[in-house]
Amino acid sequence: MAKERIGILFKMAEKTFDESPNMSNHYIGIARKISMRYNVRFDKEQRRRICHRCYSFLVPGANCRVRIGGKHVTVSCLNCGGYMRYQYNTRRI
Ligand SMILES: [Zn+2]
């Protein structure tokens, strides 16, 4: 159930981002609290949508830059300047 609520909050964050990125971050903040309280982890997709440094909701082309190089995907957050690196999921291609 906690997982479902987190999923809903992510969807809401995505929906409101165009109008109000602050509202998106607010939803992500709630999702993080739920995940901590119920010890539920964000799934892979969800983790990639949040900056690990400033915890903003990231939208490619809006507040983050995604670069693909070699076997890694680098996501730079334009809010705090931090960047995260992920292994490319080759099974998806
Ligand atoms: Zn950031």
PDB file of the backbone (N, CA, C, O) and the ligand in Angstrom, with CONECT records:
HET     ZN  A 101       1
ATOM      1  N   MET A   1       0.821  -1.210   0.000  1.00  0.00           N
ATOM      2  CA  MET A   1       0.000   0.000   0.000  1.00  0.00           C
ATOM      3  C   MET A   1       0.849   1.251   0.000  1.00  0.00           C
ATOM      4  O   MET A   1       0.548   2.227  -0.687  1.00  0.00           O
ATOM      5  N   ALA A   2       1.925   1.209   0.786  1.00  0.00           N
ATOM      6  CA  ALA A   2       2.835   2.353   0.794  1.00  0.00           C
ATOM      7  C   ALA A   2       3.419   2.527  -0.607  1.00  0.00           C
ATOM      8  O   ALA A   2       3.593   3.646  -1.089  1.00  0.00           O
ATOM      9  N   LYS A   3       3.712   1.417  -1.238  1.00  0.00           N
ATOM     10  CA  LYS A   3       4.284   1.435  -2.573  1.00  0.00           C
ATOM     11  C   LYS A   3       3.317   2.080  -3.570  1.00  0.00           C
ATOM     12  O   LYS A   3       3.717   2.864  -4.431  1.00  0.00           O
ATOM     13  N   GLU A   4       2.048   1.731  -3.430  1.00  0.00           N
ATOM     14  CA  GLU A   4       1.036   2.309  -4.303  1.00  0.00           C
ATOM     15  C   GLU A   4       0.962   3.815  -4.129  1.00  0.00           C
ATOM     16  O   GLU A   4       0.885   4.572  -5.097  1.00  0.00           O
ATOM     17  N   ARG A   5       0.987   4.224  -2.879  1.00  0.00           N
ATOM     18  CA  ARG A   5       0.904   5.664  -2.601  1.00  0.00           C
ATOM     19  C   ARG A   5       2.100   6.394  -3.180  1.00  0.00           C
ATOM     20  O   ARG A   5       1.968   7.502  -3.700  1.00  0.00           O
ATOM     21  N   ILE A   6       3.246   5.783  -3.092  1.00  0.00           N
ATOM     22  CA  ILE A   6       4.445   6.397  -3.667  1.00  0.00           C
ATOM     23  C   ILE A   6       4.282   6.526  -5.184  1.00  0.00           C
ATOM     24  O   ILE A   6       4.626   7.554  -5.768  1.00  0.00           O
ATOM     25  N   GLY A   7       3.753   5.470  -5.813  1.00  0.00           N
ATOM     26  CA  GLY A   7       3.521   5.502  -7.255  1.00  0.00           C
ATOM     27  C   GLY A   7       2.584   6.631  -7.644  1.00  0.00           C
ATOM     28  O   GLY A   7       2.809   7.324  -8.636  1.00  0.00           O
ATOM     29  N   ILE A   8       1.538   6.812  -6.862  1.00  0.00           N
ATOM     30  CA  ILE A   8       0.568   7.879  -7.132  1.00  0.00           C
ATOM     31  C   ILE A   8       1.234   9.243  -6.985  1.00  0.00           C
ATOM     32  O   ILE A   8       1.015  10.141  -7.798  1.00  0.00           O
ATOM     33  N   LEU A   9       2.045   9.392  -5.946  1.00  0.00           N
ATOM     34  CA  LEU A   9       2.714  10.674  -5.721  1.00  0.00           C
ATOM     35  C   LEU A   9       3.659  11.017  -6.871  1.00  0.00           C
ATOM     36  O   LEU A   9       3.781  12.178  -7.261  1.00  0.00           O
ATOM     37  N   PHE A  10       4.324   9.998  -7.408  1.00  0.00           N
ATOM     38  CA  PHE A  10       5.208  10.235  -8.549  1.00  0.00           C
ATOM     39  C   PHE A  10       4.409  10.693  -9.765  1.00  0.00           C
ATOM     40  O   PHE A  10       4.830  11.585 -10.501  1.00  0.00           O
ATOM     41  N   LYS A  11       3.249  10.067  -9.965  1.00  0.00           N
ATOM     42  CA  LYS A  11       2.405  10.456 -11.095  1.00  0.00           C
ATOM     43  C   LYS A  11       1.924  11.889 -10.929  1.00  0.00           C
ATOM     44  O   LYS A  11       1.881  12.658 -11.890  1.00  0.00           O
ATOM     45  N   MET A  12       1.566  12.238  -9.703  1.00  0.00           N
ATOM     46  CA  MET A  12       1.106  13.594  -9.449  1.00  0.00           C
ATOM     47  C   MET A  12       2.234  14.595  -9.654  1.00  0.00           C
ATOM     48  O   MET A  12       2.018  15.690 -10.174  1.00  0.00           O
ATOM     49  N   ALA A  13       3.419  14.217  -9.247  1.00  0.00           N
ATOM     50  CA  ALA A  13       4.584  15.096  -9.428  1.00  0.00           C
ATOM     51  C   ALA A  13       4.800  15.354 -10.911  1.00  0.00           C
ATOM     52  O   ALA A  13       5.100  16.476 -11.319  1.00  0.00           O
ATOM     53  N   GLU A  14       4.647  14.317 -11.704  1.00  0.00           N
ATOM     54  CA  GLU A  14       4.833  14.440 -13.141  1.00  0.00           C
ATOM     55  C   GLU A  14       3.779  15.362 -13.746  1.00  0.00           C
ATOM     56  O   GLU A  14       4.088  16.209 -14.585  1.00  0.00           O
ATOM     57  N   LYS A  15       2.544  15.191 -13.318  1.00  0.00           N
ATOM     58  CA  LYS A  15       1.430  15.974 -13.843  1.00  0.00           C
ATOM     59  C   LYS A  15       1.560  17.449 -13.526  1.00  0.00           C
ATOM     60  O   LYS A  15       1.294  18.300 -14.374  1.00  0.00           O
ATOM     61  N   THR A  16       1.973  17.754 -12.293  1.00  0.00           N
ATOM     62  CA  THR A  16       1.985  19.150 -11.882  1.00  0.00           C
ATOM     63  C   THR A  16       3.266  19.873 -12.286  1.00  0.00           C
ATOM     64  O   THR A  16       3.364  21.093 -12.152  1.00  0.00           O
ATOM     65  N   PHE A  17       4.243  19.121 -12.778  1.00  0.00           N
ATOM     66  CA  PHE A  17       5.548  19.736 -13.028  1.00  0.00           C
ATOM     67  C   PHE A  17       5.482  20.949 -13.949  1.00  0.00           C
ATOM     68  O   PHE A  17       6.118  21.971 -13.687  1.00  0.00           O
ATOM     69  N   ASP A  18       4.707  20.833 -15.032  1.00  0.00           N
ATOM     70  CA  ASP A  18       4.601  21.939 -15.988  1.00  0.00           C
ATOM     71  C   ASP A  18       4.106  23.222 -15.341  1.00  0.00           C
ATOM     72  O   ASP A  18       4.596  24.316 -15.620  1.00  0.00           O
ATOM     73  N   GLU A  19       3.127  23.056 -14.472  1.00  0.00           N
ATOM     74  CA  GLU A  19       2.550  24.226 -13.827  1.00  0.00           C
ATOM     75  C   GLU A  19       3.371  24.693 -12.647  1.00  0.00           C
ATOM     76  O   GLU A  19       3.585  25.889 -12.445  1.00  0.00           O
ATOM     77  N   SER A  20       3.827  23.723 -11.869  1.00  0.00           N
ATOM     78  CA  SER A  20       4.531  24.103 -10.664  1.00  0.00           C
ATOM     79  C   SER A  20       5.545  23.048 -10.216  1.00  0.00           C
ATOM     80  O   SER A  20       5.196  22.069  -9.555  1.00  0.00           O
ATOM     81  N   PRO A  21       6.799  23.270 -10.589  1.00  0.00           N
ATOM     82  CA  PRO A  21       7.851  22.320 -10.170  1.00  0.00           C
ATOM     83  C   PRO A  21       7.956  22.236  -8.643  1.00  0.00           C
ATOM     84  O   PRO A  21       8.338  21.201  -8.097  1.00  0.00           O
ATOM     85  N   ASN A  22       7.616  23.324  -7.968  1.00  0.00           N
ATOM     86  CA  ASN A  22       7.674  23.300  -6.499  1.00  0.00           C
ATOM     87  C   ASN A  22       6.691  22.296  -5.930  1.00  0.00           C
ATOM     88  O   ASN A  22       6.966  21.612  -4.944  1.00  0.00           O
ATOM     89  N   MET A  23       5.535  22.228  -6.578  1.00  0.00           N
ATOM     90  CA  MET A  23       4.512  21.287  -6.142  1.00  0.00           C
ATOM     91  C   MET A  23       5.015  19.853  -6.355  1.00  0.00           C
ATOM     92  O   MET A  23       4.779  18.980  -5.520  1.00  0.00           O
ATOM     93  N   SER A  24       5.699  19.620  -7.461  1.00  0.00           N
ATOM     94  CA  SER A  24       6.256  18.296  -7.730  1.00  0.00           C
ATOM     95  C   SER A  24       7.222  17.901  -6.624  1.00  0.00           C
ATOM     96  O   SER A  24       7.191  16.778  -6.121  1.00  0.00           O
ATOM     97  N   ASN A  25       8.078  18.845  -6.256  1.00  0.00           N
ATOM     98  CA  ASN A  25       9.040  18.548  -5.199  1.00  0.00           C
ATOM     99  C   ASN A  25       8.351  18.278  -3.870  1.00  0.00           C
ATOM    100  O   ASN A  25       8.819  17.487  -3.052  1.00  0.00           O
ATOM    101  N   HIS A  26       7.239  18.951  -3.680  1.00  0.00           N
ATOM    102  CA  HIS A  26       6.447  18.725  -2.483  1.00  0.00           C
ATOM    103  C   HIS A  26       5.926  17.283  -2.458  1.00  0.00           C
ATOM    104  O   HIS A  26       5.990  16.614  -1.426  1.00  0.00           O
ATOM    105  N   TYR A  27       5.418  16.817  -3.582  1.00  0.00           N
ATOM    106  CA  TYR A  27       4.920  15.434  -3.666  1.00  0.00           C
ATOM    107  C   TYR A  27       6.046  14.433  -3.456  1.00  0.00           C
ATOM    108  O   TYR A  27       5.866  13.407  -2.799  1.00  0.00           O
ATOM    109  N   ILE A  28       7.196  14.738  -4.015  1.00  0.00           N
ATOM    110  CA  ILE A  28       8.337  13.831  -3.854  1.00  0.00           C
ATOM    111  C   ILE A  28       8.764  13.784  -2.389  1.00  0.00           C
ATOM    112  O   ILE A  28       9.161  12.741  -1.870  1.00  0.00           O
ATOM    113  N   GLY A  29       8.669  14.941  -1.740  1.00  0.00           N
ATOM    114  CA  GLY A  29       8.993  14.988  -0.316  1.00  0.00           C
ATOM    115  C   GLY A  29       8.090  14.054   0.482  1.00  0.00           C
ATOM    116  O   GLY A  29       8.550  13.348   1.380  1.00  0.00           O
ATOM    117  N   ILE A  30       6.807  14.057   0.150  1.00  0.00           N
ATOM    118  CA  ILE A  30       5.859  13.170   0.836  1.00  0.00           C
ATOM    119  C   ILE A  30       6.204  11.713   0.516  1.00  0.00           C
ATOM    120  O   ILE A  30       6.199  10.856   1.400  1.00  0.00           O
ATOM    121  N   ALA A  31       6.500  11.446  -0.748  1.00  0.00           N
ATOM    122  CA  ALA A  31       6.847  10.077  -1.154  1.00  0.00           C
ATOM    123  C   ALA A  31       8.076   9.583  -0.391  1.00  0.00           C
ATOM    124  O   ALA A  31       8.137   8.421   0.011  1.00  0.00           O
ATOM    125  N   ARG A  32       9.041  10.459  -0.197  1.00  0.00           N
ATOM    126  CA  ARG A  32      10.250  10.079   0.536  1.00  0.00           C
ATOM    127  C   ARG A  32       9.925   9.763   1.989  1.00  0.00           C
ATOM    128  O   ARG A  32      10.465   8.824   2.573  1.00  0.00           O
ATOM    129  N   LYS A  33       9.034  10.563   2.559  1.00  0.00           N
ATOM    130  CA  LYS A  33       8.648  10.321   3.953  1.00  0.00           C
ATOM    131  C   LYS A  33       7.957   8.970   4.091  1.00  0.00           C
ATOM    132  O   LYS A  33       8.214   8.222   5.034  1.00  0.00           O
ATOM    133  N   ILE A  34       7.077   8.669   3.140  1.00  0.00           N
ATOM    134  CA  ILE A  34       6.384   7.379   3.176  1.00  0.00           C
ATOM    135  C   ILE A  34       7.405   6.257   3.044  1.00  0.00           C
ATOM    136  O   ILE A  34       7.348   5.266   3.772  1.00  0.00           O
ATOM    137  N   SER A  35       8.326   6.417   2.121  1.00  0.00           N
ATOM    138  CA  SER A  35       9.308   5.357   1.893  1.00  0.00           C
ATOM    139  C   SER A  35      10.166   5.124   3.130  1.00  0.00           C
ATOM    140  O   SER A  35      10.540   3.989   3.425  1.00  0.00           O
ATOM    141  N   MET A  36      10.477   6.192   3.851  1.00  0.00           N
ATOM    142  CA  MET A  36      11.289   6.038   5.062  1.00  0.00           C
ATOM    143  C   MET A  36      10.482   5.437   6.208  1.00  0.00           C
ATOM    144  O   MET A  36      10.967   4.584   6.952  1.00  0.00           O
ATOM    145  N   ARG A  37       9.248   5.900   6.330  1.00  0.00           N
ATOM    146  CA  ARG A  37       8.437   5.432   7.446  1.00  0.00           C
ATOM    147  C   ARG A  37       8.084   3.956   7.313  1.00  0.00           C
ATOM    148  O   ARG A  37       8.096   3.214   8.294  1.00  0.00           O
ATOM    149  N   TYR A  38       7.769   3.538   6.087  1.00  0.00           N
ATOM    150  CA  TYR A  38       7.349   2.145   5.893  1.00  0.00           C
ATOM    151  C   TYR A  38       8.468   1.259   5.373  1.00  0.00           C
ATOM    152  O   TYR A  38       8.275   0.085   5.057  1.00  0.00           O
ATOM    153  N   ASN A  39       9.650   1.871   5.296  1.00  0.00           N
ATOM    154  CA  ASN A  39      10.799   1.110   4.836  1.00  0.00           C
ATOM    155  C   ASN A  39      10.570   0.491   3.445  1.00  0.00           C
ATOM    156  O   ASN A  39      10.946  -0.650   3.174  1.00  0.00           O
ATOM    157  N   VAL A  40       9.950   1.281   2.598  1.00  0.00           N
ATOM    158  CA  VAL A  40       9.708   0.829   1.222  1.00  0.00           C
ATOM    159  C   VAL A  40      10.664   1.601   0.322  1.00  0.00           C
ATOM    160  O   VAL A  40      10.762   2.825   0.404  1.00  0.00           O
ATOM    161  N   ARG A  41      11.350   0.885  -0.517  1.00  0.00           N
ATOM    162  CA  ARG A  41      12.287   1.556  -1.402  1.00  0.00           C
ATOM    163  C   ARG A  41      11.616   2.021  -2.676  1.00  0.00           C
ATOM    164  O   ARG A  41      10.652   1.419  -3.151  1.00  0.00           O
ATOM    165  N   PHE A  42      12.149   3.112  -3.224  1.00  0.00           N
ATOM    166  CA  PHE A  42      11.698   3.530  -4.554  1.00  0.00           C
ATOM    167  C   PHE A  42      12.212   2.505  -5.541  1.00  0.00           C
ATOM    168  O   PHE A  42      13.287   1.935  -5.353  1.00  0.00           O
ATOM    169  N   ASP A  43      11.449   2.271  -6.588  1.00  0.00           N
ATOM    170  CA  ASP A  43      11.975   1.356  -7.591  1.00  0.00           C
ATOM    171  C   ASP A  43      12.981   2.087  -8.482  1.00  0.00           C
ATOM    172  O   ASP A  43      13.191   3.293  -8.351  1.00  0.00           O
ATOM    173  N   LYS A  44      13.586   1.340  -9.372  1.00  0.00           N
ATOM    174  CA  LYS A  44      14.644   1.875 -10.216  1.00  0.00           C
ATOM    175  C   LYS A  44      14.211   3.123 -10.966  1.00  0.00           C
ATOM    176  O   LYS A  44      14.909   4.137 -10.965  1.00  0.00           O
ATOM    177  N   GLU A  45      13.060   3.038 -11.600  1.00  0.00           N
ATOM    178  CA  GLU A  45      12.558   4.158 -12.387  1.00  0.00           C
ATOM    179  C   GLU A  45      12.370   5.389 -11.513  1.00  0.00           C
ATOM    180  O   GLU A  45      12.717   6.504 -11.902  1.00  0.00           O
ATOM    181  N   GLN A  46      11.822   5.169 -10.339  1.00  0.00           N
ATOM    182  CA  GLN A  46      11.543   6.288  -9.446  1.00  0.00           C
ATOM    183  C   GLN A  46      12.828   6.930  -8.953  1.00  0.00           C
ATOM    184  O   GLN A  46      12.928   8.153  -8.864  1.00  0.00           O
ATOM    185  N   ARG A  47      13.812   6.093  -8.632  1.00  0.00           N
ATOM    186  CA  ARG A  47      15.073   6.640  -8.139  1.00  0.00           C
ATOM    187  C   ARG A  47      15.741   7.526  -9.174  1.00  0.00           C
ATOM    188  O   ARG A  47      16.429   8.489  -8.834  1.00  0.00           O
ATOM    189  N   ARG A  48      15.533   7.194 -10.433  1.00  0.00           N
ATOM    190  CA  ARG A  48      16.150   7.979 -11.498  1.00  0.00           C
ATOM    191  C   ARG A  48      15.455   9.306 -11.726  1.00  0.00           C
ATOM    192  O   ARG A  48      15.989  10.183 -12.405  1.00  0.00           O
ATOM    193  N   ARG A  49      14.298   9.452 -11.178  1.00  0.00           N
ATOM    194  CA  ARG A  49      13.569  10.696 -11.371  1.00  0.00           C
ATOM    195  C   ARG A  49      13.843  11.706 -10.257  1.00  0.00           C
ATOM    196  O   ARG A  49      13.306  12.814 -10.283  1.00  0.00           O
ATOM    197  N   ILE A  50      14.660  11.339  -9.296  1.00  0.00           N
ATOM    198  CA  ILE A  50      14.941  12.246  -8.193  1.00  0.00           C
ATOM    199  C   ILE A  50      16.425  12.538  -8.122  1.00  0.00           C
ATOM    200  O   ILE A  50      17.253  11.639  -8.268  1.00  0.00           O
ATOM    201  N   CYS A  51      16.759  13.815  -7.895  1.00  0.00           N
ATOM    202  CA  CYS A  51      18.157  14.164  -7.701  1.00  0.00           C
ATOM    203  C   CYS A  51      18.612  13.620  -6.353  1.00  0.00           C
ATOM    204  O   CYS A  51      17.939  13.813  -5.341  1.00  0.00           O
ATOM    205  N   HIS A  52      19.745  12.946  -6.340  1.00  0.00           N
ATOM    206  CA  HIS A  52      20.223  12.353  -5.098  1.00  0.00           C
ATOM    207  C   HIS A  52      20.816  13.376  -4.146  1.00  0.00           C
ATOM    208  O   HIS A  52      21.063  13.094  -2.973  1.00  0.00           O
ATOM    209  N   ARG A  53      21.035  14.550  -4.669  1.00  0.00           N
ATOM    210  CA  ARG A  53      21.668  15.573  -3.845  1.00  0.00           C
ATOM    211  C   ARG A  53      20.649  16.549  -3.264  1.00  0.00           C
ATOM    212  O   ARG A  53      20.671  16.839  -2.068  1.00  0.00           O
ATOM    213  N   CYS A  54      19.753  17.055  -4.117  1.00  0.00           N
ATOM    214  CA  CYS A  54      18.800  18.053  -3.607  1.00  0.00           C
ATOM    215  C   CYS A  54      17.368  17.508  -3.594  1.00  0.00           C
ATOM    216  O   CYS A  54      16.435  18.211  -3.207  1.00  0.00           O
ATOM    217  N   TYR A  55      17.204  16.264  -4.017  1.00  0.00           N
ATOM    218  CA  TYR A  55      15.904  15.582  -3.997  1.00  0.00           C
ATOM    219  C   TYR A  55      14.822  16.266  -4.817  1.00  0.00           C
ATOM    220  O   TYR A  55      13.639  16.151  -4.499  1.00  0.00           O
ATOM    221  N   SER A  56      15.214  16.978  -5.871  1.00  0.00           N
ATOM    222  CA  SER A  56      14.166  17.529  -6.732  1.00  0.00           C
ATOM    223  C   SER A  56      13.690  16.462  -7.691  1.00  0.00           C
ATOM    224  O   SER A  56      14.413  15.523  -8.024  1.00  0.00           O
ATOM    225  N   PHE A  57      12.468  16.629  -8.121  1.00  0.00           N
ATOM    226  CA  PHE A  57      11.905  15.769  -9.151  1.00  0.00           C
ATOM    227  C   PHE A  57      12.531  16.190 -10.471  1.00  0.00           C
ATOM    228  O   PHE A  57      12.493  17.367 -10.830  1.00  0.00           O
ATOM    229  N   LEU A  58      13.101  15.247 -11.187  1.00  0.00           N
ATOM    230  CA  LEU A  58      13.823  15.587 -12.404  1.00  0.00           C
ATOM    231  C   LEU A  58      13.015  15.281 -13.657  1.00  0.00           C
ATOM    232  O   LEU A  58      12.453  14.196 -13.805  1.00  0.00           O
ATOM    233  N   VAL A  59      12.970  16.258 -14.556  1.00  0.00           N
ATOM    234  CA  VAL A  59      12.313  16.072 -15.836  1.00  0.00           C
ATOM    235  C   VAL A  59      13.331  16.395 -16.925  1.00  0.00           C
ATOM    236  O   VAL A  59      13.790  17.533 -17.024  1.00  0.00           O
ATOM    237  N   PRO A  60      13.688  15.406 -17.742  1.00  0.00           N
ATOM    238  CA  PRO A  60      14.680  15.640 -18.793  1.00  0.00           C
ATOM    239  C   PRO A  60      14.236  16.766 -19.711  1.00  0.00           C
ATOM    240  O   PRO A  60      13.081  16.806 -20.136  1.00  0.00           O
ATOM    241  N   GLY A  61      15.139  17.671 -20.017  1.00  0.00           N
ATOM    242  CA  GLY A  61      14.806  18.785 -20.889  1.00  0.00           C
ATOM    243  C   GLY A  61      14.266  19.979 -20.133  1.00  0.00           C
ATOM    244  O   GLY A  61      14.190  21.079 -20.680  1.00  0.00           O
ATOM    245  N   ALA A  62      13.892  19.777 -18.884  1.00  0.00           N
ATOM    246  CA  ALA A  62      13.366  20.877 -18.092  1.00  0.00           C
ATOM    247  C   ALA A  62      14.340  21.263 -16.985  1.00  0.00           C
ATOM    248  O   ALA A  62      14.824  22.395 -16.953  1.00  0.00           O
ATOM    249  N   ASN A  63      14.626  20.351 -16.096  1.00  0.00           N
ATOM    250  CA  ASN A  63      15.555  20.697 -15.015  1.00  0.00           C
ATOM    251  C   ASN A  63      16.690  19.686 -14.866  1.00  0.00           C
ATOM    252  O   ASN A  63      17.404  19.688 -13.863  1.00  0.00           O
ATOM    253  N   CYS A  64      16.849  18.829 -15.862  1.00  0.00           N
ATOM    254  CA  CYS A  64      18.013  17.955 -15.833  1.00  0.00           C
ATOM    255  C   CYS A  64      18.458  17.619 -17.245  1.00  0.00           C
ATOM    256  O   CYS A  64      17.683  17.703 -18.199  1.00  0.00           O
ATOM    257  N   ARG A  65      19.705  17.242 -17.356  1.00  0.00           N
ATOM    258  CA  ARG A  65      20.244  16.903 -18.662  1.00  0.00           C
ATOM    259  C   ARG A  65      20.668  15.446 -18.623  1.00  0.00           C
ATOM    260  O   ARG A  65      21.327  15.010 -17.679  1.00  0.00           O
ATOM    261  N   VAL A  66      20.296  14.705 -19.631  1.00  0.00           N
ATOM    262  CA  VAL A  66      20.636  13.290 -19.677  1.00  0.00           C
ATOM    263  C   VAL A  66      21.645  13.082 -20.786  1.00  0.00           C
ATOM    264  O   VAL A  66      21.416  13.452 -21.938  1.00  0.00           O
ATOM    265  N   ARG A  67      22.756  12.488 -20.423  1.00  0.00           N
ATOM    266  CA  ARG A  67      23.769  12.208 -21.432  1.00  0.00           C
ATOM    267  C   ARG A  67      24.095  10.722 -21.401  1.00  0.00           C
ATOM    268  O   ARG A  67      24.251  10.121 -20.338  1.00  0.00           O
ATOM    269  N   ILE A  68      24.194  10.153 -22.579  1.00  0.00           N
ATOM    270  CA  ILE A  68      24.505   8.737 -22.651  1.00  0.00           C
ATOM    271  C   ILE A  68      25.909   8.582 -23.203  1.00  0.00           C
ATOM    272  O   ILE A  68      26.228   9.069 -24.288  1.00  0.00           O
ATOM    273  N   GLY A  69      26.739   7.899 -22.438  1.00  0.00           N
ATOM    274  CA  GLY A  69      28.112   7.697 -22.892  1.00  0.00           C
ATOM    275  C   GLY A  69      28.581   6.317 -22.496  1.00  0.00           C
ATOM    276  O   GLY A  69      28.586   5.975 -21.314  1.00  0.00           O
ATOM    277  N   GLY A  70      28.971   5.530 -23.462  1.00  0.00           N
ATOM    278  CA  GLY A  70      29.456   4.187 -23.173  1.00  0.00           C
ATOM    279  C   GLY A  70      28.382   3.348 -22.524  1.00  0.00           C
ATOM    280  O   GLY A  70      27.294   3.165 -23.072  1.00  0.00           O
ATOM    281  N   LYS A  71      28.701   2.843 -21.354  1.00  0.00           N
ATOM    282  CA  LYS A  71      27.742   1.983 -20.673  1.00  0.00           C
ATOM    283  C   LYS A  71      26.989   2.725 -19.586  1.00  0.00           C
ATOM    284  O   LYS A  71      26.251   2.124 -18.806  1.00  0.00           O
ATOM    285  N   HIS A  72      27.181   4.032 -19.539  1.00  0.00           N
ATOM    286  CA  HIS A  72      26.552   4.803 -18.473  1.00  0.00           C
ATOM    287  C   HIS A  72      25.625   5.873 -18.994  1.00  0.00           C
ATOM    288  O   HIS A  72      25.783   6.385 -20.102  1.00  0.00           O
ATOM    289  N   VAL A  73      24.661   6.194 -18.168  1.00  0.00           N
ATOM    290  CA  VAL A  73      23.798   7.329 -18.421  1.00  0.00           C
ATOM    291  C   VAL A  73      24.124   8.334 -17.322  1.00  0.00           C
ATOM    292  O   VAL A  73      24.074   8.009 -16.136  1.00  0.00           O
ATOM    293  N   THR A  74      24.455   9.545 -17.725  1.00  0.00           N
ATOM    294  CA  THR A  74      24.739  10.566 -16.730  1.00  0.00           C
ATOM    295  C   THR A  74      23.604  11.577 -16.716  1.00  0.00           C
ATOM    296  O   THR A  74      23.248  12.150 -17.745  1.00  0.00           O
ATOM    297  N   VAL A  75      23.050  11.783 -15.544  1.00  0.00           N
ATOM    298  CA  VAL A  75      21.957  12.737 -15.395  1.00  0.00           C
ATOM    299  C   VAL A  75      22.474  13.901 -14.563  1.00  0.00           C
ATOM    300  O   VAL A  75      22.871  13.719 -13.412  1.00  0.00           O
ATOM    301  N   SER A  76      22.470  15.108 -15.148  1.00  0.00           N
ATOM    302  CA  SER A  76      22.891  16.271 -14.375  1.00  0.00           C
ATOM    303  C   SER A  76      21.678  17.056 -13.939  1.00  0.00           C
ATOM    304  O   SER A  76      20.781  17.342 -14.731  1.00  0.00           O
ATOM    305  N   CYS A  77      21.665  17.398 -12.678  1.00  0.00           N
ATOM    306  CA  CYS A  77      20.575  18.186 -12.126  1.00  0.00           C
ATOM    307  C   CYS A  77      20.910  19.655 -12.310  1.00  0.00           C
ATOM    308  O   CYS A  77      21.983  20.109 -11.913  1.00  0.00           O
ATOM    309  N   LEU A  78      19.993  20.397 -12.912  1.00  0.00           N
ATOM    310  CA  LEU A  78      20.251  21.810 -13.164  1.00  0.00           C
ATOM    311  C   LEU A  78      19.895  22.672 -11.959  1.00  0.00           C
ATOM    312  O   LEU A  78      20.186  23.867 -11.942  1.00  0.00           O
ATOM    313  N   ASN A  79      19.277  22.081 -10.966  1.00  0.00           N
ATOM    314  CA  ASN A  79      18.947  22.833  -9.757  1.00  0.00           C
ATOM    315  C   ASN A  79      20.152  22.995  -8.860  1.00  0.00           C
ATOM    316  O   ASN A  79      20.423  24.092  -8.371  1.00  0.00           O
ATOM    317  N   CYS A  80      20.879  21.914  -8.640  1.00  0.00           N
ATOM    318  CA  CYS A  80      21.993  21.972  -7.689  1.00  0.00           C
ATOM    319  C   CYS A  80      23.329  21.708  -8.363  1.00  0.00           C
ATOM    320  O   CYS A  80      24.373  21.868  -7.731  1.00  0.00           O
ATOM    321  N   GLY A  81      23.325  21.310  -9.622  1.00  0.00           N
ATOM    322  CA  GLY A  81      24.576  21.064 -10.321  1.00  0.00           C
ATOM    323  C   GLY A  81      25.145  19.674 -10.071  1.00  0.00           C
ATOM    324  O   GLY A  81      26.204  19.330 -10.594  1.00  0.00           O
ATOM    325  N   GLY A  82      24.456  18.892  -9.287  1.00  0.00           N
ATOM    326  CA  GLY A  82      24.931  17.544  -9.002  1.00  0.00           C
ATOM    327  C   GLY A  82      24.663  16.610 -10.165  1.00  0.00           C
ATOM    328  O   GLY A  82      23.780  16.869 -10.983  1.00  0.00           O
ATOM    329  N   TYR A  83      25.412  15.535 -10.245  1.00  0.00           N
ATOM    330  CA  TYR A  83      25.087  14.571 -11.285  1.00  0.00           C
ATOM    331  C   TYR A  83      25.151  13.145 -10.775  1.00  0.00           C
ATOM    332  O   TYR A  83      25.875  12.823  -9.833  1.00  0.00           O
ATOM    333  N   MET A  84      24.381  12.317 -11.423  1.00  0.00           N
ATOM    334  CA  MET A  84      24.295  10.911 -11.046  1.00  0.00           C
ATOM    335  C   MET A  84      24.617  10.062 -12.255  1.00  0.00           C
ATOM    336  O   MET A  84      24.350  10.443 -13.395  1.00  0.00           O
ATOM    337  N   ARG A  85      25.184   8.924 -11.989  1.00  0.00           N
ATOM    338  CA  ARG A  85      25.565   8.044 -13.071  1.00  0.00           C
ATOM    339  C   ARG A  85      24.872   6.716 -12.889  1.00  0.00           C
ATOM    340  O   ARG A  85      24.851   6.158 -11.792  1.00  0.00           O
ATOM    341  N   TYR A  86      24.314   6.220 -13.953  1.00  0.00           N
ATOM    342  CA  TYR A  86      23.645   4.926 -13.892  1.00  0.00           C
ATOM    343  C   TYR A  86      24.217   4.003 -14.936  1.00  0.00           C
ATOM    344  O   TYR A  86      24.678   4.408 -16.003  1.00  0.00           O
ATOM    345  N   GLN A  87      24.160   2.732 -14.568  1.00  0.00           N
ATOM    346  CA  GLN A  87      24.557   1.724 -15.538  1.00  0.00           C
ATOM    347  C   GLN A  87      23.442   1.606 -16.573  1.00  0.00           C
ATOM    348  O   GLN A  87      22.255   1.635 -16.246  1.00  0.00           O
ATOM    349  N   TYR A  88      23.844   1.478 -17.784  1.00  0.00           N
ATOM    350  CA  TYR A  88      22.884   1.288 -18.857  1.00  0.00           C
ATOM    351  C   TYR A  88      22.240  -0.080 -18.739  1.00  0.00           C
ATOM    352  O   TYR A  88      22.919  -1.086 -18.530  1.00  0.00           O
ATOM    353  N   ASN A  89      20.941  -0.107 -18.873  1.00  0.00           N
ATOM    354  CA  ASN A  89      20.253  -1.403 -18.830  1.00  0.00           C
ATOM    355  C   ASN A  89      20.205  -1.960 -20.253  1.00  0.00           C
ATOM    356  O   ASN A  89      19.315  -1.620 -21.032  1.00  0.00           O
ATOM    357  N   THR A  90      21.152  -2.800 -20.574  1.00  0.00           N
ATOM    358  CA  THR A  90      21.286  -3.258 -21.955  1.00  0.00           C
ATOM    359  C   THR A  90      20.135  -4.154 -22.394  1.00  0.00           C
ATOM    360  O   THR A  90      19.870  -4.296 -23.587  1.00  0.00           O
ATOM    361  N   ARG A  91      19.468  -4.744 -21.444  1.00  0.00           N
ATOM    362  CA  ARG A  91      18.372  -5.634 -21.822  1.00  0.00           C
ATOM    363  C   ARG A  91      17.209  -4.886 -22.438  1.00  0.00           C
ATOM    364  O   ARG A  91      16.361  -5.467 -23.115  1.00  0.00           O
ATOM    365  N   ARG A  92      17.184  -3.580 -22.188  1.00  0.00           N
ATOM    366  CA  ARG A  92      16.064  -2.774 -22.681  1.00  0.00           C
ATOM    367  C   ARG A  92      16.199  -2.388 -24.130  1.00  0.00           C
ATOM    368  O   ARG A  92      15.203  -2.109 -24.798  1.00  0.00           O
ATOM    369  N   ILE A  93      17.413  -2.370 -24.623  1.00  0.00           N
ATOM    370  CA  ILE A  93      17.621  -1.853 -25.969  1.00  0.00           C
ATOM    371  C   ILE A  93      17.171  -2.886 -27.019  1.00  0.00           C
ATOM    372  O   ILE A  93      17.269  -2.630 -28.219  1.00  0.00           O
TER     373      ILE A  93
HETATM  374 ZN    ZN A 101      19.868  18.415  -7.564  1.00  0.00          ZN2+
END
